Amino acid sequence: MKGPILWKRLLRRSAALFLATLAVWLLILCGGGAGALQSLGESGTFVSTALAAELGRPDEEGAMDGLDGWDRLAVGQSMLLAGNQGAVNDYLRKGGETEEELQLPAGQPAQDHDDLVEEPQTTTAPSDIVARTLIPTSPEGYDVAGGLYLYNRTGESVDLAAAAEASLSITLPEEGPQILIVHSHATESYTPDGTDVYTPSGGVGRTLEEEYNVIRVGDEMERVFTEMGLSVVHDRTLHDYPRYNDAYIRSAQTVEQYLEQYPSIKIVLDVHRDALVGEDGTVYKAVTRIDGVDTAQVMLVIGHGKDGSNPHWMENLALACKIQTGMNTLYPTLARPMTFRTSSYNQELSPGFLLVEVGTHGNTLQEALAAARLFARSAGQVLLGLKE
């Protein structure tokens, strides 16, 4: 963010905060403070608009038009909403929740996992990263079934309702490892912040330091799964270092070895982090707030395989639907819409194989760890139901 723009934004927010504070004191001095707050809570229009604003869409269906001056002020002064108002509708209108289709002011971001080839990323100070909660505001551009949204980039016709209702053929045995966590791009890291500062390795947004890259995110998932009574193997191989290209080929070999060694493994999670960068270098992060904690959003990716080379894609999708429903139920706004892509991402190796994107490189590590915990709790509830 350029200096003049930043100062203007700070001045606007300071002025708005002063006016809001002054308004509250006037209400209190006039003896109407408690009554005013109570009336806000009893206003259906205010409550629905405030909720929409917390989800990043305060202007949905002209909701703000139904608020008077005081109500508008109350909604507008939410610290959580300050970075979200009026933004989500613009770039989600055509199903653009993924990095390739984000309708951001500056155009398309840099990274596309479908290419399977590393592209340059852009880093910036945490204060200049633009936070967005990526949620659909319309079914346009998606396959939709109930509360599930699938962004289909394959050309394959998908019956999402059937996938959501399908019974899973996966059964987790009582003995032996049940879940494999692997990282095709293990060096992917997050924006340094606070004490989470690391030495970049192999490019921007990457580090060999396991406590700061997606291996640490995998550790958090493993911890939660284990506490829930599930058995996990966490592979820590750096498949993308020192050479990024062909990382999926190397990770496929790793997965095949584990599946041969441990036939009890029925679930494979390839854990990544996404990247959202505008053409002007603006860095965006996918973040929500759950139980008072800033939390990165999670996206499940299903691979069709070129020419249908993944025979398990429908089973992979059915599993994703169950886990997505779990996230939506327990932690609304944690999940971005699911994405169905042309590459297979090695998912032909198992019907229980999913690619999991935890946040973006604009997120902080702590936001990603919060997401990993909530994802594992949601997914763990589904997987416990698959035990023999």
N, C-alpha and C positions, 0 to 999 in steps of 0.2 A: 504494500500500500504506500503510495507516495505521501510525503510529509504534509503538504497543504490539505489533502483529502482527510488525512488522519486528524489534523487539528480542527478542521471543520466539523468532523463527526464528534470529536470530544466536546467541542463547544456546544453543539446541538444537544448532546446527551446531558451535559452539565446544566444547560438552561432548562431542559425538560425535567430533570431531577429537582431543580430548585422550585419550579412551578408546582410539581407534584407535592413536595414537602410543604410548601406554602398552603396548598389546597387542604391538605390533611390538618394542618394547624388551624386554619380558619374554621373547618368543620368542628374541631374539638372545642375551640373558643366559643363557638356559637351554640355549644351544647348538643350538637347533632352528630357527633362522631360515631357513637355506638349505633345510633339509628341508621346512619348512612351506610355503615358497614353491613348491618343486618339487611338493609334493603337491597344491597348489591347481591348478597347471598341468596335472597329470595327471588331475584330477577332471573327468569329462565333465559331471557335473551342474553343477559350479561354472562351467566354461567356457560352457556353453549359457545358464546363468542370467545370467552377466556380459554375454554378447552381447545377450541379450534386454533387459537393463537399459540397455545403451548405446543401444539402439534405442527406449528409452522404455517398455518393457513388462516389468519385472522379475517381475511376479506372474503372467505368462501361464501358464495351466494349473497353477497352484500350484507353480511351479518353486522358489520360495523355501522351500517346505516340505521340500525334500530337502537343504537345507544345514544344517550344524551352526553353532554360534555364531560360530566364527572365519570361516567362509565368508561368513556373512551380513554380518559386519562389513566384510569386504573388498569385497563388492559394494556395501554401503551407503555406503562412504566415497569412491566415485568422484566427483570434483568435477563431471564431466560429467553424472552421473546425478542429482545432487541436486535439480535442478529438474524431473525427468521422472518419477520413480517413481510408479507407480499412476495416472497422469493420462491417458495416451493411450487406454487401453481405454475409459474412460468416454465420451469424446466422439467416438470413431470407431466405436462399436458399430453405429450405423445408417448408416454411410457418410458421416458428417458431417465430412469433411475440408475442405469449402469454407466460406466465410465465412457463408453463410446458414444452414447446418445444424449448425454447431459446437455440440456439447452442452457448453457451458461453464457453470460454476456460476451465472453471472449472466444467462444467456440468450443471445439472438442479437446479433451485432455489427451495426454501423451500415451498412456499405456493401454494395451489390449492383449489380454492373455491368449486370445485366439491366435495371435501371431506366433506365440511361443518363442519369441525373440525379444531380447531386452531392448527397450527404448529409453531415451534419457528422461529423467524425472527432475523436478524443480523443488528445491527446498527454500524455506523462508522462516522468518521469526514467528513464534507462536502467536504473537499479537496481530500478525497480518494474515493469518489463515482464516478463511471464511467458513463458518460452521453452518451446516444444513442438516435438517432431519429429513431423510429421503423416504417419503411415504406417498403412495398413489392418491391422487385426488379425483381420478376418473378412471373408468374401466377401459377407456380408449387406448389402444396399443397393447393391451394385455389379453391373455387368456385368463378368465376369472371364474372361480367356483367358490361360492360362499365368501369367506373372508380371505381366500387365497388369490394371489396375483402371480402370474408367470409371464415374464418377458421372453417371448419365443423368437429367437433369431435364426432358426434352422430351416424354415419352410416346411417342416414336418407338421402334419395336423395332430393336435394334442387334445384328448378328452380329459381336461383337468379334473372334472367332477369324478370321472371313473378312477383316475389315479388317486384322488383324495379318499375315495371310498374303498379302494382295493385292500384286501388283506395282504399283509406282508408274509412272504414265504420264508423269511429269515427267522431262525431260532438260535438263541445264544445258549451254548452248553454250560453246564455248571462248572466243569473242569477246564482249566487252561485259559489263556488269554482270549478275550472276546473282542477287544477293540484295538486297532492299530492306528496310531497318530503318526503321520509322516509329513514332511515338508519338501515339496518339489523346489520351492524357492525359500530355503531356510534362512538366508541372510537378510530377507526383507525386514525392515525396521520401521520405527515410528519417529515422529518429530521430537527431538531432544527437548526436555522440559523439566524444570526443577532439578532434582538430583539424578534424573534419568538421562544422563549425558554419556555418550559413547564415542568411540573412534570409528568413523566411516571406513568401510572396507569394500573395495570392488565397485565403488560408485555411490552416488547420492541415494539416501534412503536404504542403505545396506550396511550391515556390520557383522563381523565374525563373533562378536561378543554375545554369547548365548543368553545372558541375562537381559539383553535389550532387543533381541530380534524375535521372530515368530516362534522360535523354539521355546522362549519363555512363555508365550501364549499357550503353546501346547502343554507346557508343564502345568499351567493353571487348570486347563481342561482335565489333564490326567489326575490332578489332585481331587477335583470335584467328583469325577467319575468314580475314583477309588473310594472316596468317602461314601458314595451311594451304593457301594457293593459290587461295582463292575470291575473287571480285570482288564488292564490296559498295558500295551507295549508302546512306548514312545521312541520312535527312531529319531536320532539326532544328526543324521548324515547331511552334510552340506552339498546337496545335489547341484546347486547353482554356483558353486565356487570351486576352483578359480574360473570356470567357464560357465556362463549362463546358458548359452545355446545347448539344446539337447538335454536340459535338466529333467524333462519329463521322461525321456528315454532311460536316464539313470535311475530316477525314482521308481519307474516301472520294474526295473530289475530288483530293486530293494523290496518292493511290495511282493513280488513273486516269491522271493526267498523267504519272507516271513510267512506267507500263506502256505508254502510247502513245509516249513518248519513247524508251524502252529496251525493245523487244520481247524482248530477251534475258533480262529479269528473270523468273524462274520461281518464286522463293520470296519471300514477303512475311511479315515478322515484326513484329507490332504489340506492342511491349514495354511492359509496365505493371509496377506493383507493387500488391499486394493490400492489404487492410486487415482486421484482426481485432480487433474491439472488443466487449467485453461491455456489457450494458445499464447496469452500474454504473460504466462507464468504464474497466474493466480492459483494458489493451492486451496483446495476445498477439503473439508473433512465431514464424514458422515457421523453425526453424533446426536444422541437423545439424552434425556435426563430421567433416570429411573430411581425411585426411592431416594431422591436428593443427590444422586451421584451421576456425574457426566459419564456417559457410556457410549462407546463406539457402536455403530450398527453392524449387523451381521448379514451377509448375503450367501445363500446356498446356490451353487452352480451345478447344473446337470449337463453332462456332455453327451450329445447325440452320436458323435463320430461321423466323419466324412463318409458319405454313401452308406450310412447306417452301420458303421463298423462296431458300434457298441450295442451288443445284443441285449444288454441289461438296462437300457435307458429308461424303459417304463417302470422297472422295479426300482431303479435309482430315484426316479421322480416320485414314486409312491412313498418311499422312505422320506424324501425331502418334504413332501406334503405333511406327513405325520409330525415331523420335527418343527416345520414352520407353524403348524397349528398349535403345537405346544408353546412356541415362543409367543405367538399372538395372544394366546390365552393367559399365560403367566406374566408376560412383560410386553404389553402393547408398545409398538414403535421400536422394539429392539431389532426386528428383522426388516431388512429391505426386501422388496419383491424377489422371488426366485428368478433365476435366469437360465434359459435353455440355449446352449450354444452348439456350434457345429463340430468343434474339436471334442475328443473323447476324454481327455485328461486322465487317461488310464482307467476309466471307470468300467471298461470292458472286462477288467480283472475280477470284479465282484459285483453282485447285485446290491451289496450294502456299501457302496463306495460313493462318497460325496466330496466335492471341493467346497471348503468353507472359507469365505473371505471375512476376516475380522478387522473391521475398520479400514481406514486408508492411511497413506503415509503422512497425511496431515493431522491424524489423531495422535494423541500422546500414548505412551505405553500404558499409563494407568487407566486411560479410557478403554484401551484394548483388553487389559486384564479384567476390568469390570465386565466387559462384553463376554469374554471367555467363560467367566464364572456363570453368568446367566444363561449363556448358550448351553453349557454342559449340564446345568440343572434341568433345562427344558428337554434337551435331547436325552438325558439320562432317564427321565420319567418314561419316555417312549421306549427306550432300550430295555428298561427293567421289565416292561410288559412282554418282551420277546424271550425272556429266559425260560428254559425248560421247566 
